[in-house]
Amino acid sequence: MSSTDSPPPPAGPPARRSGWRTALMIVVGVILLFPGLCALAFGAGGGRDPMVIMIVLVCLLVSAGGIWLIAAAIGGRNAKRPPAGP
């Protein structure tokens, strides 16, 4: 029996993300931080109503998504750079 499987093509350099996409990710991430700031203000107000606590938690989750988006934009930009030569 002969094998007709061919080896996979060599992997080239990873595709670079455009600067506009990175900037858009950062801007959207910063916008998503605002609900977290409001949640901290309401949480500091001492509201003990269960509905207020749920809203604060949802806002903090949205803000965590904004932090993740900013980190992905910055980390993705740095990870795609070619290594510096001698």
C-alpha positions as CSV (number, residue, x, y, z in Angstrom):
1,M,0.0,0.0,0.0
2,S,1.3,3.4,-0.9
3,S,0.7,6.5,1.2
4,T,-0.7,9.5,-0.8
5,D,-0.6,11.8,2.2
6,S,1.4,14.9,1.5
7,P,3.2,16.8,4.2
8,P,1.5,20.0,5.3
9,P,2.7,23.2,3.6
10,P,5.4,25.1,5.6
11,A,4.0,27.7,7.9
12,G,4.7,31.3,6.9
13,P,4.9,34.3,9.2
14,P,1.7,35.0,11.0
15,A,-0.7,37.5,9.5
16,R,-0.4,40.9,11.0
17,R,-3.4,42.8,12.3
18,S,-4.0,46.2,10.8
19,G,-3.5,49.3,13.0
20,W,-7.1,50.3,12.5
21,R,-8.4,47.0,13.9
22,T,-6.1,47.3,17.0
23,A,-7.2,50.9,17.5
24,L,-10.9,49.9,17.2
25,M,-10.4,47.1,19.7
26,I,-8.8,49.6,22.2
27,V,-11.5,52.2,21.7
28,V,-14.3,49.7,22.2
29,G,-12.5,48.2,25.2
30,V,-12.3,51.7,26.8
31,I,-16.0,52.3,26.2
32,L,-16.7,49.0,27.9
33,L,-14.9,50.1,31.0
34,F,-17.5,52.8,31.7
35,P,-20.2,50.5,33.0
36,G,-17.6,49.1,35.5
37,L,-16.9,52.6,36.8
38,C,-20.6,53.2,37.3
39,A,-20.9,49.9,39.0
40,L,-18.2,50.8,41.4
41,A,-20.0,54.1,42.2
42,F,-23.3,52.3,42.8
43,G,-21.5,49.6,44.8
44,A,-19.8,52.2,47.0
45,G,-23.2,53.7,47.7
46,G,-24.0,50.7,49.8
47,G,-27.1,49.5,47.9
48,R,-28.1,46.1,49.4
49,D,-31.1,45.5,47.1
50,P,-30.6,42.1,45.2
51,M,-31.5,43.8,41.9
52,V,-28.9,46.5,42.4
53,I,-26.3,43.9,43.2
54,M,-27.2,41.9,40.0
55,I,-26.9,45.0,37.9
56,V,-23.5,45.9,39.5
57,L,-22.2,42.3,38.8
58,V,-23.3,42.5,35.2
59,C,-21.7,45.8,34.7
60,L,-18.5,44.5,36.3
61,L,-18.5,41.6,33.8
62,V,-19.0,44.0,30.9
63,S,-16.0,45.9,32.2
64,A,-13.9,42.7,32.5
65,G,-14.7,42.1,28.8
66,G,-13.4,45.6,28.0
67,I,-10.1,44.8,29.9
68,W,-9.8,41.5,28.0
69,L,-10.4,43.3,24.7
70,I,-7.7,45.9,25.5
71,A,-5.3,43.2,26.6
72,A,-5.9,41.2,23.4
73,A,-5.4,44.3,21.2
74,I,-2.1,45.2,22.9
75,G,-0.9,41.6,23.3
76,G,-1.8,40.7,19.8
77,R,0.1,43.6,18.4
78,N,3.3,42.8,20.4
79,A,3.1,39.1,19.6
80,K,2.9,39.6,15.9
81,R,6.1,41.7,15.6
82,P,9.0,40.1,13.9
83,P,12.1,39.5,16.1
84,A,14.7,42.3,16.0
85,G,17.8,41.5,14.1
86,P,21.4,41.8,15.2
